[in-house]
Amino acid sequence: MNQYGIDINNLDKYIDTPGRKHKKWGVYSLLARLPEYQLESLEMAAQRSLSYSTPKGFESTVFVEEGNIMIGDKNVASKKSFTLKVRSKVKILAVESSVAYVFSGPADEKSKRKPQKVNSTFDFRDKYWGSIETVVSGKYAGKRIFVREECFASLEFHCKKLERYYIHSGKLLLRLRAGRGEDRYFELQRGDLTVTPPGLMHQRGGLKDTVIIEISTKDEDSDSYLVEDGSKHKMPRLKNLIDSGSKKSGRQICFDIDGIICTQTDGDYSKAKPITRAINLINKLHDEDHTIYLFTARFMGRNQNDWKKAYEDGYALTKKQLDEWGVKYHEIFFGKPNLDIMIDDRALFFNPNWDLIEKGIRDKLGELR
């Protein structure tokens, strides 16, 4: 037994790159198989199908990260999920090229009583470093975690929770602390997998915008213990690694969606038509290594400016449209207030002449009457 808990020299065993098996329908990866839970990845080619059976004694939740699939007669779009009850067998068809993750674990009494339907992610938490949204929660938990480039969470540990990260996209700096308070760092890319046992201190930072798929045993806020608050303490090595070559040479550029990337539809977003010249410019800037953010007020008005509800109502439709239109971007942000006029010093053609600004506001207000 190691005198100081987890041996700092053995941390490599918690990092892995799982195998990929090529199938007629695409690529399959078994990311975790434990008595407590199981996680699988399905990378499906368009119009290909497979037969899926829930693991023995488990229920399964199929979550679509990219694309659009059919589970039986149910359409499951991007960022949506569908839970299969114990001893289920279904046909999964990829409507388009898709990436789905299957979270499996023991069903609790609440989940057994739930009707089978397509679900959105829930418990969306906006963080200073990115976001967390829950796919499934009960005796086991599944989450989608987004870590923004150059941002980092706190150094923390759990006493009960056994969790795994799978890097869906991007590049992550993982800091692990063990032994006599010693740190080791791992740079993780798409396809890498981590295991975090109870007691192992860990911190995540974005070398690039990163999407993590997490599965764990029962998740409880009371089981998260802060060692270093990421809002007050810098994550060591992150900035130096970014400055030494990972950081993009371009700038961060933000575009509105309706009226800029596509036509205005007075809230009937399904009727929006792409504006080709705008999309061509955005894609050109993206290819020049600029970071493209999209900021939208979609669904904000009807949800009284509650951005979490707007995200739940509008993300899947918006993501599907942007993919169909071929828009290249890094992240979509819901939460722009429902408004008529905006003044922003970073806006193109902004002129800090307040007499002209007042005249412009009053002219616009006259048009809106």
C-alpha positions in Angstrom: 0.0 0.0 0.0 1.3 3.5 -0.9 1.8 5.6 2.2 0.3 8.7 0.6 -2.7 7.2 -1.2 -2.6 7.2 -5.0 0.9 6.9 -6.3 2.0 9.9 -8.4 4.0 7.5 -10.6 1.0 5.4 -11.5 -1.3 8.0 -12.9 -0.7 6.9 -16.5 -3.0 4.0 -15.8 -5.9 6.4 -15.6 -5.4 7.6 -19.2 -6.4 5.4 -22.1 -7.4 5.5 -25.8 -10.1 2.9 -26.4 -10.1 0.7 -29.4 -12.3 1.4 -32.5 -14.1 -1.4 -34.3 -15.2 -0.9 -37.9 -18.7 -2.1 -38.6 -20.9 -2.1 -41.7 -22.8 0.8 -40.3 -19.8 2.8 -39.0 -17.4 2.7 -36.0 -18.1 1.2 -32.6 -16.2 1.9 -29.3 -16.7 0.4 -25.9 -15.6 3.3 -23.6 -16.5 1.8 -20.2 -17.8 -1.5 -18.9 -18.2 -1.7 -15.1 -20.7 -3.3 -12.8 -21.9 0.3 -12.1 -22.3 1.6 -15.6 -21.4 1.2 -19.3 -20.6 3.8 -22.0 -20.5 3.1 -25.8 -19.8 5.3 -28.8 -21.7 4.8 -32.1 -20.3 6.7 -35.2 -22.9 6.0 -37.8 -22.8 6.6 -41.6 -25.8 8.2 -43.2 -28.7 5.8 -43.9 -27.0 2.9 -42.2 -28.7 1.0 -39.3 -27.9 -1.3 -36.5 -29.7 -3.4 -33.9 -29.1 -2.5 -30.3 -29.9 -4.4 -27.1 -29.6 -3.0 -23.6 -26.8 -4.7 -21.5 -28.1 -7.3 -19.1 -29.8 -5.7 -16.1 -29.3 -2.2 -17.4 -31.4 0.5 -18.9 -29.7 2.6 -21.7 -30.0 6.2 -22.8 -29.0 7.0 -26.4 -27.7 10.6 -26.7 -27.0 12.2 -30.0 -24.1 14.6 -30.0 -23.9 15.1 -33.8 -26.5 14.4 -36.5 -29.9 12.8 -36.4 -31.1 9.2 -35.8 -34.3 7.2 -35.7 -34.8 4.8 -32.8 -37.8 2.7 -34.0 -40.3 5.4 -35.0 -38.8 8.1 -32.8 -36.7 10.9 -34.3 -33.8 11.8 -32.1 -32.0 15.0 -33.2 -28.7 16.5 -32.1 -28.5 17.2 -28.3 -31.6 15.0 -27.7 -31.8 11.6 -26.0 -34.0 8.5 -25.7 -34.1 6.1 -22.9 -34.5 2.3 -23.5 -35.9 0.3 -20.6 -34.3 -2.9 -19.3 -34.3 -5.8 -21.8 -35.0 -3.5 -24.8 -34.0 -4.3 -28.3 -34.3 -1.6 -31.0 -33.3 -0.6 -34.5 -31.2 2.5 -34.8 -31.1 4.3 -38.2 -28.8 7.2 -39.0 -30.8 9.8 -40.9 -27.5 11.6 -41.6 -23.9 11.0 -40.5 -24.2 10.9 -36.7 -22.3 10.4 -33.5 -24.3 9.0 -30.6 -23.3 7.9 -27.1 -25.1 5.1 -25.1 -25.1 5.6 -21.3 -26.2 2.4 -19.5 -26.7 1.7 -15.9 -29.2 0.3 -13.3 -32.7 1.8 -13.5 -34.2 3.4 -10.4 -37.9 3.4 -9.6 -38.4 6.9 -11.0 -36.9 6.0 -14.4 -38.9 2.8 -14.6 -42.2 4.8 -14.4 -41.2 7.4 -17.0 -42.9 7.2 -20.4 -40.6 6.5 -23.3 -40.1 9.7 -25.2 -37.4 11.9 -26.8 -35.8 14.1 -24.1 -33.6 17.3 -24.0 -30.6 17.6 -21.8 -31.5 19.2 -18.4 -29.9 20.9 -15.4 -28.0 23.2 -17.7 -25.3 25.0 -15.8 -23.5 28.0 -17.3 -19.9 28.1 -15.9 -17.2 30.8 -16.2 -15.2 28.2 -18.0 -17.9 26.6 -20.2 -21.0 24.6 -19.4 -22.4 21.4 -18.0 -25.7 19.7 -19.1 -27.1 16.5 -17.8 -28.2 13.6 -20.1 -29.2 11.1 -17.5 -29.3 11.2 -13.7 -30.2 8.5 -11.2 -28.2 5.5 -9.8 -25.7 6.5 -12.6 -25.1 9.8 -14.4 -24.2 11.0 -17.9 -23.2 14.6 -18.8 -22.0 16.7 -21.7 -19.3 19.1 -20.6 -18.0 22.0 -22.7 -14.7 23.6 -21.7 -13.9 26.8 -23.5 -10.4 27.4 -24.9 -8.0 29.1 -22.4 -10.6 28.5 -19.5 -10.3 26.1 -16.6 -12.4 24.7 -13.8 -11.5 24.3 -10.2 -9.1 21.6 -8.7 -11.5 19.2 -6.9 -12.0 15.6 -5.8 -14.9 13.3 -4.9 -15.2 10.8 -2.0 -17.8 8.5 -3.6 -18.1 9.3 -7.3 -16.2 7.2 -9.9 -16.2 9.1 -13.2 -14.8 8.8 -16.7 -14.2 11.5 -19.3 -14.3 10.7 -23.0 -12.9 13.5 -25.3 -15.4 13.9 -28.1 -13.6 16.9 -29.7 -11.0 19.5 -28.9 -7.9 19.4 -26.7 -7.9 19.2 -22.9 -5.2 19.8 -20.3 -5.9 17.5 -17.4 -4.2 18.1 -14.1 -4.0 15.2 -11.5 -2.7 15.6 -8.0 -1.6 12.7 -5.9 1.2 11.5 -3.6 2.5 14.3 -1.4 0.4 16.9 -3.2 2.3 16.5 -6.4 0.9 17.4 -9.9 1.1 15.6 -13.2 -0.4 17.0 -16.5 -1.8 15.2 -19.5 -2.8 16.6 -22.8 -5.9 14.8 -24.1 -7.3 14.9 -27.6 -10.3 13.5 -29.4 -10.7 9.8 -28.7 -8.8 9.8 -25.3 -10.4 8.5 -22.1 -9.7 9.2 -18.5 -10.7 7.4 -15.2 -11.1 9.4 -12.0 -11.4 7.2 -8.9 -12.7 8.6 -5.6 -10.0 10.7 -3.9 -8.0 11.7 -7.0 -7.8 15.5 -7.3 -8.4 16.7 -10.8 -8.7 19.9 -12.9 -9.6 20.4 -16.5 -8.5 23.3 -18.8 -9.2 24.0 -22.4 -6.2 24.0 -24.8 -8.9 24.3 -27.4 -12.7 24.3 -27.2 -13.4 20.8 -25.9 -16.5 18.7 -25.6 -16.3 15.9 -22.9 -18.8 13.1 -22.5 -18.8 12.0 -18.9 -20.3 8.9 -17.2 -20.2 8.3 -13.5 -21.8 6.7 -10.5 -24.5 8.7 -8.7 -23.7 12.4 -8.9 -24.2 14.6 -5.9 -23.2 18.2 -5.4 -22.3 17.4 -1.8 -19.6 15.0 -3.0 -17.6 17.7 -4.8 -14.7 19.0 -2.6 -12.9 22.2 -3.8 -9.1 22.3 -3.4 -8.4 25.4 -5.5 -11.1 27.7 -6.7 -10.6 28.1 -10.5 -12.2 31.6 -10.4 -9.4 32.8 -8.1 -6.3 30.7 -8.9 -4.8 30.2 -12.3 -4.4 26.7 -13.7 -0.6 26.0 -13.9 0.9 25.3 -17.3 -2.3 26.1 -19.3 -1.3 29.6 -20.5 2.2 28.6 -21.2 1.1 25.6 -23.4 -1.4 27.8 -25.3 1.2 30.5 -25.8 3.8 28.0 -27.0 1.8 26.9 -29.9 -1.7 25.8 -29.2 -3.3 29.2 -29.3 -5.0 30.3 -32.5 -3.4 33.2 -34.4 -6.8 34.7 -35.2 -9.3 36.7 -33.3 -12.7 36.0 -31.8 -15.5 37.2 -34.0 -19.2 37.0 -33.1 -22.2 36.9 -35.5 -25.9 37.1 -34.9 -27.9 34.4 -36.7 -31.3 35.8 -37.8 -31.0 38.7 -40.2 -27.3 38.0 -40.6 -26.7 34.4 -41.4 -30.3 33.7 -42.5 -33.5 35.6 -43.2 -35.7 37.1 -40.5 -38.9 35.1 -39.9 -40.6 36.9 -37.0 -40.0 33.9 -34.8 -41.0 31.1 -37.2 -37.4 29.9 -37.3 -38.1 26.8 -39.3 -38.8 29.0 -42.3 -35.4 30.7 -42.2 -33.4 30.8 -45.5 -29.6 30.9 -45.5 -27.8 34.1 -46.7 -25.1 32.7 -48.9 -22.7 35.7 -49.0 -22.7 36.0 -45.2 -22.0 32.2 -44.8 -19.2 32.4 -47.3 -17.6 35.2 -45.3 -18.0 33.4 -42.0 -16.4 30.2 -43.4 -13.6 32.2 -44.9 -12.8 33.8 -41.6 -13.0 30.4 -39.9 -10.5 29.0 -42.4 -8.2 31.9 -41.6 -8.0 30.5 -38.0 -10.4 33.0 -36.4 -12.7 31.8 -33.7 -16.3 32.1 -34.8 -19.0 32.6 -32.1 -22.7 32.7 -32.9 -24.9 34.7 -30.5 -28.7 34.5 -30.8 -31.9 35.7 -29.2 -33.9 32.8 -30.7 -36.7 31.6 -28.4 -35.8 34.3 -25.8 -38.9 36.4 -26.2 -41.4 33.5 -25.7 -39.4 32.3 -22.7 -39.2 35.8 -21.0 -35.5 36.0 -21.6 -34.8 32.7 -19.8 -31.7 31.6 -21.8 -31.8 28.0 -20.3 -35.3 27.4 -21.6 -34.4 29.1 -24.9 -31.4 26.7 -25.3 -33.6 23.7 -24.6 -36.2 24.8 -27.1 -33.9 26.1 -29.8 -30.5 24.4 -29.8 -31.4 21.2 -31.8 -33.3 23.2 -34.6 -30.6 25.8 -34.8 -27.7 23.3 -34.9 -29.5 21.3 -37.6 -30.0 24.4 -39.8 -26.4 25.6 -39.4 -25.1 22.2 -40.4 -27.4 22.0 -43.4 -26.3 25.5 -44.5 -22.7 24.5 -44.1 -21.8 27.2 -41.6 -18.4 26.8 -39.9 -18.3 28.0 -36.3 -17.0 27.1 -32.9 -19.8 27.7 -30.5 -23.4 28.9 -30.3 -24.5 31.1 -27.4 -28.2 31.4 -26.5 -29.0 34.3 -24.3 -29.0 37.5 -26.4 -31.9 39.6 -24.9 -35.0 40.0 -27.0 -34.6 43.6 -28.1 -35.1 46.2 -30.8 -31.9 48.2 -30.7 -28.4 47.3 -29.5 -25.4 49.7 -29.1 -22.0 47.9 -28.7 -18.5 49.4 -29.0 -17.3 46.2 -30.7 -20.0 46.5 -33.4 -18.8 47.0 -37.0 -19.2 50.7 -38.0 -19.6 51.8 -34.4 -19.0 55.6 -34.0 -18.5 56.9 -30.4 -20.3 60.2 -31.3 -23.2 60.3 -28.9 -25.1 63.0 -30.8 -25.1 60.7 -33.8 -26.0 57.7 -31.6 -29.0 59.5 -30.1 -30.2 60.6 -33.6 -29.8 57.0 -34.8 -31.7 55.6 -31.9 -34.6 58.1 -32.3 -34.7 57.5 -36.1 -34.9 53.7 -35.4 -37.6 54.2 -32.8 -39.6 56.2 -35.3 -39.3 53.3 -37.8 -40.5 50.9 -35.2 -43.7 52.8 -34.3 
